[in-house]
Amino acid sequence: MRRVCFLLKVRADRLDEYRAHHRAVWPEMLDALTAAGWHNYSLFLREDGLLVGYLETEDFEAARAAMAATEVNARWQARMAPFFEALDGAPDASMVPLSEVFHLD
């Protein structure tokens, strides 16, 4: 499994609403993520809006492409886009993996 970590920035004035959406992620979105090969997926949000995402997958590009092919993901990305600063397209398209420099198993 490949470990993937990425950073995004949530608008400071939308933090509470962003958290609320993630307490109630649509069941069909959760099913799509699992079917696309996203495992151990977590989001961490700092009070200044820094969002750290982590997931494990066999092939990140294939997992991202599988999600991009779903209708539910298109709806979720459109719903979430206004919460972010400085996006290059949809939120999931702006996920640039960080380089892993250390891992303790």
N, C-alpha and C positions, 0 to 999 in steps of 0.2 A: 504494500500500500504506500502511496505517496502522501506525505503530509503537506498540506497547502495552508499558508497563512497569508492574509491580505489586510490592507487598511483602507478604510473609507472615512469620510467626515460627514456626520449628521449635523444638520443646522441646529444651533444652540436653542433656538426658540421652538423646536419641534421634538425635543428629546422625550418628553412625557408621552406624546402621541405615538412616537416611534416605538417606545417600549410597549405601549398598549396593544399595538398591532401585533407585536411579536409574542404577546401572551395569548393570542388567539389566531395563530397562523391557520389558514384554511386547511382542513384535512386533505383535500385534493392536492394542495401544494406539498404537504408533507409526503404524501404517497408518490408524487412525481419526483421529488428529491431522492427518495429511497430507490425508486425504479431506475433513476438515471445514474446511480452509483455514488451518491453522496453519503458518506458515513461519518459518524462522530462529528457532526457539524455543530459548531458553537459560534455565537456572536457575543462579544464583550464590548460594553459601551462605557467610555470614560465620561465624566461630567462635562468636559469641554466639547464633547461630540465625537471624539476619536473612536471609531468603531474598528475592532480587531476581529476578523473572522478566521476560523480554523476549520478545516475539514480533512478527511482522509478519503482517498479514491484511487482506483487502479490507474486511471488516465484522466487527468483534469480537463484537458481539452475535449475529450469525448464526453465526459460528464457534463461539462458546460454546454456543449452542442446538443446533447440529449434534452437538457432543460430548455434551451432556446427553441426547440421544436414543439414544445407543449403550449397549448392555449392558456392553461392556468398560469404558467410562468409569465406570459406576455401581460396578463391582467395584473399579476402581483408586481411586476417590474414597473408598470405604468402607475400603480398605486403608491409604490415606494419612492419613485424618482424625485418627487417634490421635497422629500426629507433630506436630501443630500446636497452638499456643496461640491462644486467643481467636478461634475460628472462628464465623462466622455461617452455619451450615449446612455443606455440603461445602466442601473446599478451593477448588475452582474457582468456587463461588458467592461466595466471599469475596475474589476477585480484583477489586480496585477500581483501575482504571487511574489512573496518575499523570498530571498535566498536563505535557506537553512544553513546555519553555521555551527550548530551544536545540537545534539540530541542524546539524552540519557534514557536508555530503555529500562 
